[in-house]
Amino acid sequence: MEREQYLDLYYQMVLIRLTEEAAAQLYQQGKIGGFLHLYIGQEAVSTGIVSARLPQDRVITAYRDHGVAINVGIPAKLVLAELLGKANGVSKGKGGSMHLADVQRNFWGGHAIVGAHLPIAAGLALGDQYQGKDAVTICMFGDGATNIGFFHEALNLSKVWNLPVLWVCENNQYGMGTAVERASAVSEIRQKALGYDMPNSRVDGMDVIAVREATLEILAQIRNGQGPHFMEVITYRYRGHSMGDPERYRKAEEVKQWQENDPIGIYRRYLESHAIANAQDLDQIDRRVEQEVAEAVRFAEESPEPPPEALFEDIYVE
């Protein structure tokens, strides 16, 4: 990559972190309703993966979707406006936290029902295959989704039909409040792909460069007709499952231990040690993002509410 590309990855990760922190504050102020699932700690995963895709490659994910939305190019102000239910939010204020989407950017949405978007991903890939398109569908989901029937149906069909899908399991160690080892019969989630004779791999999700390089290699293989691949990305969420999570299932010491390997800190040290950027360069990006997020919050709060008639727009039946 060129120097600016390296710095852009850092910018995106910091933008996700500060946008999520702003969202948490707005939620605590009662300005965001419903559920709010934060991506803090997992920034390197979507940043690395999305940076490796080509424009024709589709991205679809679960309900922890704010970071992915920013990585595909949706401005932070439109993400926050959506969280506040405003008319100029990315989904017109009708989707909220779990349903960010922008098909113009080939982002096919966040999905609230655990695992339900995996068959949709298989369908997207089937459509591209049928039309002879050189596109890969990147489907991201949590470790908890791998115990759902949708998961097995989608993986099976993707292998039977040799679909161009990159299945990405973001293993953040917990499915809501249940640790992986208490819910999964296998110690490594990637092993579940073996039941479908599917190539699989495991990647350090706290290292954005490792994620990017692994994704680039896998996408090239899929694009060459080698069929679906299952990638397990080991990561960790620093906040609760959602804002209402009391977090009684893990100790503060555990969170602190993971925070010592913070993905933004790891990448910052990488950039400095490889003489790509110095501390002053990165501090300048930090200040730029702080200003951008402050302006995004102001934009979201000042944006209009959807009018009553919007309730009858974008529906299937009159």
C-alpha positions in Angstrom: 0.0 0.0 0.0 0.9 3.6 -0.4 1.5 5.7 2.8 -1.9 7.4 2.5 -3.6 4.0 2.4 -1.9 2.9 5.6 -2.9 6.1 7.3 -6.5 5.8 6.0 -6.8 2.4 7.8 -5.7 4.2 11.0 -8.2 7.0 10.4 -11.1 4.5 9.8 -10.3 2.6 13.0 -10.2 5.7 15.1 -13.3 7.0 13.5 -15.2 3.8 14.4 -13.9 4.0 18.0 -14.9 7.6 18.5 -18.2 7.3 16.7 -19.1 4.3 18.9 -18.1 6.2 22.1 -20.3 9.1 20.9 -23.2 6.7 20.3 -22.8 5.2 23.8 -23.0 8.7 25.3 -26.1 9.6 23.2 -27.8 6.3 24.3 -27.1 7.1 28.0 -28.7 10.5 27.4 -31.8 8.8 26.2 -31.4 10.1 22.7 -31.1 6.6 21.1 -33.8 4.1 21.8 -33.9 0.3 21.4 -30.8 -1.8 21.3 -27.2 -0.5 20.7 -24.4 -3.0 20.0 -21.0 -1.4 19.9 -18.0 -2.4 17.9 -15.4 -1.1 20.3 -12.4 -3.5 20.3 -13.3 -5.1 16.9 -12.3 -2.2 14.7 -9.4 -4.1 13.0 -11.7 -6.8 11.7 -14.0 -4.9 9.4 -11.4 -2.3 8.6 -9.0 -5.0 7.4 -11.6 -7.0 5.5 -13.4 -4.2 3.7 -10.1 -2.6 2.7 -9.3 -5.8 0.8 -12.5 -6.0 -1.3 -13.1 -4.8 -4.8 -16.0 -2.4 -5.6 -18.2 -5.3 -7.0 -17.8 -7.3 -3.8 -20.8 -7.4 -1.6 -20.7 -7.0 2.2 -23.5 -8.1 4.6 -23.3 -8.4 8.3 -25.2 -8.9 11.6 -26.5 -6.3 14.1 -23.0 -5.1 15.3 -22.9 -3.1 12.1 -21.8 0.5 12.8 -18.1 -0.2 12.1 -18.8 -2.0 8.9 -21.0 0.9 7.7 -18.2 3.4 8.3 -15.6 1.1 6.5 -17.8 0.9 3.3 -17.8 4.7 3.2 -21.0 5.7 4.9 -20.3 9.1 6.7 -20.3 9.0 10.5 -22.9 11.8 10.5 -25.4 9.6 8.5 -24.7 6.6 10.9 -25.4 8.7 14.0 -28.5 10.3 12.4 -29.8 6.8 11.8 -29.2 5.8 15.4 -31.2 8.8 16.5 -34.0 7.9 14.1 -33.7 11.0 12.0 -35.0 11.4 8.4 -31.6 11.9 6.8 -30.1 8.9 8.5 -28.7 6.3 6.1 -31.9 4.2 6.3 -34.2 7.3 6.6 -34.5 6.8 10.3 -36.5 3.6 9.9 -33.7 1.1 10.5 -31.9 2.2 13.5 -28.8 0.7 15.0 -29.2 -2.9 13.6 -30.3 -2.1 10.1 -27.8 0.2 8.5 -27.5 -0.4 4.7 -26.5 1.3 1.5 -26.8 -0.8 -1.7 -25.1 1.9 -3.7 -22.0 1.0 -1.7 -22.7 -2.7 -2.0 -23.4 -2.9 1.7 -26.4 -5.2 2.1 -27.1 -4.3 5.6 -27.0 -5.2 9.2 -29.5 -7.9 10.2 -31.0 -8.2 13.7 -32.0 -11.9 13.6 -29.1 -14.1 14.6 -27.8 -16.0 11.6 -30.7 -15.1 9.3 -28.6 -13.1 6.9 -26.4 -16.1 6.0 -28.9 -17.6 3.5 -29.3 -14.1 2.1 -25.5 -14.0 1.5 -25.7 -17.3 -0.2 -28.5 -15.9 -2.4 -26.4 -12.8 -3.3 -23.5 -15.0 -4.3 -25.7 -17.3 -6.3 -27.1 -14.3 -8.2 -23.6 -13.1 -9.0 -22.5 -16.6 -10.1 -25.6 -17.0 -12.3 -24.9 -13.7 -14.0 -21.3 -14.4 -14.5 -20.1 -11.5 -12.3 -16.6 -11.3 -10.9 -17.8 -10.6 -7.4 -17.4 -12.2 -3.9 -20.0 -11.9 -1.2 -18.4 -11.2 2.2 -20.7 -12.3 5.0 -19.8 -11.4 8.6 -21.4 -12.9 11.7 -20.7 -13.6 15.4 -19.6 -16.9 16.9 -23.1 -17.3 18.3 -24.5 -17.6 14.8 -22.5 -20.8 14.2 -24.9 -22.7 16.4 -28.0 -21.6 14.4 -29.6 -23.7 11.7 -29.3 -20.9 9.1 -25.5 -21.2 9.4 -25.4 -24.9 8.4 -27.9 -24.5 5.6 -26.0 -21.6 4.1 -22.6 -23.2 4.4 -23.8 -26.5 2.9 -25.4 -24.9 -0.1 -22.5 -22.5 -0.7 -20.2 -25.6 -0.9 -22.6 -27.7 -3.0 -23.0 -24.9 -5.5 -19.3 -23.6 -5.2 -20.6 -20.1 -4.5 -18.2 -17.1 -4.3 -18.6 -16.4 -0.6 -16.2 -15.5 2.2 -17.8 -16.5 5.4 -16.3 -14.4 8.3 -16.9 -15.5 11.9 -16.0 -12.6 14.2 -15.2 -14.7 17.3 -15.3 -12.1 20.1 -15.4 -14.9 22.7 -19.0 -14.4 23.8 -22.4 -15.0 22.2 -24.4 -12.5 24.3 -23.3 -13.6 27.8 -22.2 -17.1 27.0 -18.6 -18.0 26.5 -17.7 -19.8 23.3 -16.4 -22.9 25.1 -19.8 -23.3 26.9 -21.8 -23.1 23.7 -19.7 -24.7 21.0 -18.7 -28.4 20.8 -15.5 -27.6 19.0 -12.7 -25.5 20.4 -12.0 -23.6 17.2 -15.1 -22.3 15.3 -13.3 -22.7 12.0 -13.5 -26.5 12.5 -17.2 -26.3 11.8 -16.3 -25.7 8.1 -14.7 -29.2 7.9 -18.1 -30.8 8.0 -18.8 -29.2 4.6 -15.3 -29.9 3.2 -14.6 -26.2 3.1 -11.2 -24.5 3.2 -10.9 -22.6 6.5 -8.4 -20.4 8.4 -7.9 -18.5 11.6 -6.7 -14.9 11.8 -5.6 -12.5 14.6 -8.5 -10.0 14.5 -6.6 -7.5 16.7 -4.0 -6.9 13.9 -5.5 -5.0 11.0 -2.6 -5.8 8.6 -2.9 -9.5 9.4 -6.7 -9.4 8.7 -6.2 -7.4 5.4 -3.4 -9.7 4.1 -5.4 -12.9 4.9 -8.5 -11.4 3.3 -6.7 -10.4 0.1 -5.3 -13.9 -0.3 -8.6 -15.6 0.3 -10.6 -13.3 -2.0 -8.1 -14.0 -4.8 -8.7 -17.8 -4.3 -12.5 -17.4 -4.3 -12.3 -15.2 -7.4 -10.3 -17.9 -9.2 -13.2 -20.3 -8.8 -12.1 -22.2 -5.7 -15.4 -21.8 -4.0 -16.4 -20.6 -0.5 -13.9 -20.1 2.4 -14.5 -19.9 6.1 -12.4 -17.4 8.0 -12.5 -17.3 11.8 -11.2 -13.9 13.1 -10.2 -13.9 16.8 -11.2 -10.6 18.4 -12.8 -9.2 21.5 -15.5 -6.6 22.3 -14.6 -4.3 25.2 -18.1 -3.2 25.9 -21.1 -5.4 26.7 -23.2 -7.4 24.2 -25.4 -4.3 24.1 -25.8 -1.1 26.2 -28.1 -2.9 28.6 -25.6 -5.7 29.4 -24.6 -5.8 33.1 -21.6 -8.0 32.1 -21.8 -10.4 35.0 -20.3 -13.2 32.9 -16.7 -11.9 32.7 -14.3 -10.2 35.1 -12.8 -6.8 34.7 -9.3 -8.2 34.7 -10.1 -10.2 31.5 -11.3 -7.1 29.7 -8.2 -5.2 30.9 -5.9 -8.0 29.6 -7.4 -7.8 26.1 -7.3 -4.0 26.2 -3.5 -4.2 26.5 -3.6 -5.5 23.0 -5.9 -2.8 21.7 -6.1 -3.0 17.9 -5.6 0.7 17.4 -2.6 0.7 19.7 -1.1 -2.3 17.9 -1.5 -0.6 14.5 -0.2 2.7 15.8 3.0 0.9 17.0 3.2 -0.8 13.6 3.1 2.5 11.7 5.7 4.0 13.9 8.1 1.0 13.9 7.9 0.7 10.1 8.6 4.5 9.7 5.3 5.0 7.9 4.1 7.7 10.3 5.3 9.3 13.6 3.4 10.1 16.7 2.7 13.7 15.5 1.2 12.4 12.3 -1.1 10.0 14.1 -2.1 12.6 16.8 -3.1 14.9 14.0 -5.4 12.2 12.6 -6.8 11.7 16.1 -7.7 15.4 16.4 -9.2 15.4 12.9 -11.4 12.5 13.8 -12.4 14.1 17.1 -13.6 17.2 15.2 -15.4 15.1 12.6 -17.3 13.1 15.2 -18.2 16.2 17.1 -19.7 17.7 13.9 -21.4 14.4 13.2 -23.1 14.4 16.6 -24.3 18.0 16.0 -25.6 17.1 12.6 -27.5 14.1 13.9 -29.1 16.0 16.8 -30.1 18.9 14.6 -31.5 16.7 11.8 -35.3 16.5 11.3 -37.5 13.7 12.5 -39.3 11.7 9.8 -42.7 13.1 8.9 -45.8 11.1 9.7 -46.4 10.3 6.0 -43.0 8.5 5.9 -44.6 5.7 7.7 -46.4 4.8 4.4 -43.3 5.0 2.2 -41.0 2.2 1.3 -43.5 -0.5 1.9 -44.5 -3.6 -0.1 -48.3 -3.1 -0.1 -50.4 0.0 -0.3 
